[in-house]
């Protein structure tokens, strides 16, 4: 079992940044067929499950979960209002 977690905090981040970051990570390790499915996570909205195609098994396998932290989760941290946080667990 291996696990990778990450987050990025920056101004004006979007869901596109999150998807691009995840795609780049998996491309670097040779996984190029990805699907993203909407999901529920209590601290992020939007949230997505990540699936990769496993050619030997001939099916899609869940690889992780991700999302953008909800603004009210960031308030106690004192971040400027235009700062967004994207995060993932793979």
Backbone as CSV, one residue per row, in Angstrom:
resi,resn,N_x,N_y,N_z,CA_x,CA_y,CA_z,C_x,C_y,C_z
1,UNK,0.848,-1.184,0.000,0.000,0.000,0.000,0.883,1.233,0.000
2,UNK,0.616,2.143,-0.906,1.329,3.419,-0.978,0.291,4.531,-1.027
3,UNK,0.622,5.648,-0.412,-0.306,6.776,-0.431,0.472,8.054,-0.661
4,UNK,-0.100,8.928,-1.483,0.479,10.241,-1.762,-0.605,11.268,-1.495
5,UNK,-0.281,12.264,-0.704,-1.222,13.355,-0.453,-0.560,14.667,-0.825
6,UNK,-1.371,15.616,-1.214,-0.817,16.906,-1.549,-1.859,17.990,-1.510
7,UNK,-1.363,19.224,-1.444,-2.249,20.373,-1.543,-1.465,21.551,-2.072
8,UNK,-2.189,22.442,-2.708,-1.618,23.678,-3.226,-2.548,24.805,-2.813
9,UNK,-1.980,25.862,-2.269,-2.736,27.065,-1.936,-2.186,28.204,-2.786
10,UNK,-3.077,28.881,-3.515,-2.656,29.998,-4.357,-3.881,30.834,-4.706
11,UNK,-3.617,31.973,-5.236,-4.715,32.855,-5.621,-5.394,32.330,-6.888
12,UNK,-6.722,32.395,-6.862,-7.553,32.124,-8.049,-7.382,30.728,-8.648
13,UNK,-7.087,29.723,-7.842,-7.027,28.355,-8.346,-8.420,27.893,-8.765
14,UNK,-8.476,26.999,-9.747,-9.746,26.486,-10.243,-9.716,24.951,-10.258
15,UNK,-10.858,24.371,-10.585,-10.937,22.932,-10.740,-10.012,22.468,-11.870
16,UNK,-9.855,23.290,-12.880,-8.937,22.967,-13.976,-7.503,22.798,-13.497
17,UNK,-7.076,23.618,-12.558,-5.735,23.468,-11.984,-5.602,22.128,-11.263
18,UNK,-6.630,21.748,-10.525,-6.604,20.471,-9.805,-6.505,19.303,-10.782
19,UNK,-7.353,19.291,-11.802,-7.336,18.210,-12.788,-5.983,18.168,-13.506
20,UNK,-5.470,19.325,-13.880,-4.170,19.377,-14.562,-3.032,18.858,-13.698
21,UNK,-3.045,19.191,-12.415,-2.013,18.724,-11.492,-2.056,17.202,-11.371
22,UNK,-3.250,16.656,-11.230,-3.403,15.206,-11.095,-2.992,14.499,-12.383
23,UNK,-3.421,15.022,-13.536,-3.044,14.412,-14.815,-1.525,14.408,-14.985
24,UNK,-0.880,15.509,-14.661,0.578,15.599,-14.787,1.265,14.581,-13.898
25,UNK,0.802,14.449,-12.648,1.390,13.475,-11.730,1.317,12.071,-12.316
26,UNK,0.131,11.668,-12.754,-0.038,10.304,-13.254,0.695,10.074,-14.575
27,UNK,0.769,11.099,-15.430,1.539,10.954,-16.666,3.003,10.660,-16.367
28,UNK,3.546,11.300,-15.324,4.944,11.090,-14.946,5.214,9.655,-14.512
29,UNK,4.200,8.938,-14.043,4.403,7.551,-13.629,3.785,6.565,-14.627
30,UNK,3.427,7.067,-15.816,2.999,6.198,-16.897,1.521,5.877,-16.975
31,UNK,0.692,6.559,-16.206,-0.756,6.330,-16.266,-1.383,7.501,-17.015
32,UNK,-1.876,7.210,-18.225,-2.380,8.293,-19.069,-3.888,8.255,-19.285
33,UNK,-4.528,7.137,-18.997,-5.975,7.041,-19.171,-6.645,7.277,-17.822
34,UNK,-7.205,8.471,-17.655,-7.837,8.866,-16.390,-9.280,9.280,-16.625
35,UNK,-10.083,9.070,-15.593,-11.460,9.570,-15.555,-11.667,10.232,-14.197
36,UNK,-12.492,11.272,-14.210,-12.833,11.982,-12.978,-14.342,11.891,-12.776
37,UNK,-14.754,11.521,-11.578,-16.180,11.353,-11.275,-16.535,12.247,-10.085
38,UNK,-17.609,13.023,-10.176,-18.019,13.834,-9.030,-18.221,12.960,-7.788
39,UNK,-17.852,13.505,-6.642,-17.961,12.759,-5.382,-18.325,13.730,-4.262
40,UNK,-18.647,13.162,-3.107,-18.920,13.978,-1.922,-17.784,13.807,-0.923
41,UNK,-17.242,14.911,-0.477,-16.301,14.951,0.644,-16.748,16.109,1.531
42,UNK,-16.748,15.943,2.842,-17.310,16.979,3.704,-16.554,18.305,3.711
43,UNK,-15.277,18.307,3.366,-14.491,19.536,3.468,-14.163,20.170,2.131
44,UNK,-14.521,19.491,1.026,-14.217,20.033,-0.295,-15.464,20.075,-1.167
45,UNK,-15.501,21.085,-2.040,-16.591,21.219,-3.013,-16.092,22.139,-4.124
46,UNK,-15.956,21.681,-5.338,-16.297,20.351,-5.806,-15.283,19.299,-5.354
47,UNK,-15.724,18.049,-5.407,-14.884,16.906,-5.066,-14.955,15.896,-6.208
48,UNK,-13.876,15.124,-6.377,-13.838,14.149,-7.465,-13.109,12.881,-7.039
49,UNK,-13.609,11.739,-7.494,-12.854,10.496,-7.416,-12.058,10.391,-8.714
50,UNK,-10.895,9.759,-8.636,-10.018,9.620,-9.795,-9.885,8.137,-10.122
51,UNK,-10.102,7.796,-11.389,-9.986,6.420,-11.852,-8.956,6.342,-12.968
52,UNK,-8.200,5.264,-12.982,-7.244,5.006,-14.053,-7.542,3.652,-14.680
53,UNK,-7.296,3.572,-15.985,-7.545,2.306,-16.678,-6.374,1.358,-16.453
54,UNK,-6.672,0.135,-16.037,-5.659,-0.899,-15.798,-5.718,-1.877,-16.963
55,UNK,-4.759,-1.801,-17.907,-4.844,-2.624,-19.114,-4.765,-4.128,-18.842
56,UNK,-4.020,-4.544,-17.840,-3.920,-5.982,-17.552,-5.227,-6.540,-16.986
57,UNK,-5.925,-5.720,-16.202,-7.216,-6.151,-15.655,-8.370,-5.864,-16.612
58,UNK,-8.128,-4.944,-17.554,-9.169,-4.586,-18.507,-10.312,-3.807,-17.885
59,UNK,-10.006,-3.041,-16.833,-11.070,-2.257,-16.189,-10.503,-0.999,-15.548
60,UNK,-11.430,-0.107,-15.177,-11.077,1.132,-14.493,-10.958,0.860,-12.999
61,UNK,-9.922,1.431,-12.383,-9.645,1.227,-10.961,-9.580,2.582,-10.269
62,UNK,-10.191,2.679,-9.095,-10.120,3.942,-8.354,-8.704,4.161,-7.848
63,UNK,-8.181,5.372,-8.110,-6.823,5.716,-7.717,-6.767,6.722,-6.583
64,UNK,-7.838,7.479,-6.396,-7.779,8.486,-5.349,-9.000,9.378,-5.317
65,UNK,-8.876,10.416,-4.501,-9.944,11.373,-4.275,-9.321,12.760,-4.235
66,UNK,-10.110,13.766,-4.571,-9.552,15.119,-4.632,-10.660,16.147,-4.499
67,UNK,-10.267,17.401,-4.329,-11.259,18.461,-4.283,-10.649,19.818,-3.987
68,UNK,-11.545,20.803,-3.967,-11.169,22.171,-3.602,-11.784,22.460,-2.235
69,UNK,-10.949,22.910,-1.313,-11.460,23.200,0.024,-12.552,24.257,-0.032
70,UNK,-13.617,24.009,0.713,-14.709,24.976,0.792,-14.195,26.251,1.470
71,UNK,-14.661,27.428,1.026,-14.167,28.692,1.583,-14.278,28.785,3.105
72,UNK,-15.370,28.251,3.688,-15.516,28.360,5.152,-14.484,27.522,5.896
73,UNK,-13.882,26.550,5.235,-12.828,25.753,5.862,-11.527,26.549,5.953
74,UNK,-11.386,27.555,5.095,-10.154,28.344,5.047,-10.212,29.575,5.943
75,UNK,-11.403,29.991,6.343,-11.545,31.206,7.160,-10.691,31.199,8.423
76,UNK,-10.669,30.105,9.214,-9.866,30.113,10.441,-8.358,30.251,10.193
77,UNK,-7.931,30.005,8.971,-6.504,30.108,8.650,-6.079,31.535,8.346
78,UNK,-7.048,32.424,8.176,-6.727,33.826,7.918,-6.167,34.096,6.530
79,UNK,-6.483,33.223,5.569,-5.994,33.430,4.208,-6.789,34.531,3.518
80,UNK,-6.162,35.254,2.579,-6.908,36.256,1.815,-8.083,35.593,1.092
81,UNK,-9.169,36.336,0.856,-10.371,35.744,0.261,-10.191,35.173,-1.137
82,UNK,-9.173,35.622,-1.884,-8.984,35.091,-3.239,-8.072,33.860,-3.277
83,UNK,-7.619,33.396,-2.123,-6.783,32.195,-2.071,-7.681,30.963,-2.044
84,UNK,-7.386,30.008,-2.921,-8.093,28.738,-2.982,-7.097,27.625,-2.681
85,UNK,-7.606,26.497,-2.213,-6.755,25.350,-1.899,-7.289,24.125,-2.626
86,UNK,-6.426,23.505,-3.430,-6.763,22.231,-4.065,-5.997,21.139,-3.320
87,UNK,-6.602,19.952,-3.216,-5.967,18.877,-2.452,-6.341,17.520,-3.023
88,UNK,-5.504,16.516,-2.726,-5.739,15.165,-3.225,-5.098,14.130,-2.324
89,UNK,-5.653,12.950,-2.376,-5.099,11.770,-1.719,-5.158,10.642,-2.728
90,UNK,-4.017,10.064,-3.019,-3.933,9.040,-4.063,-3.408,7.740,-3.496
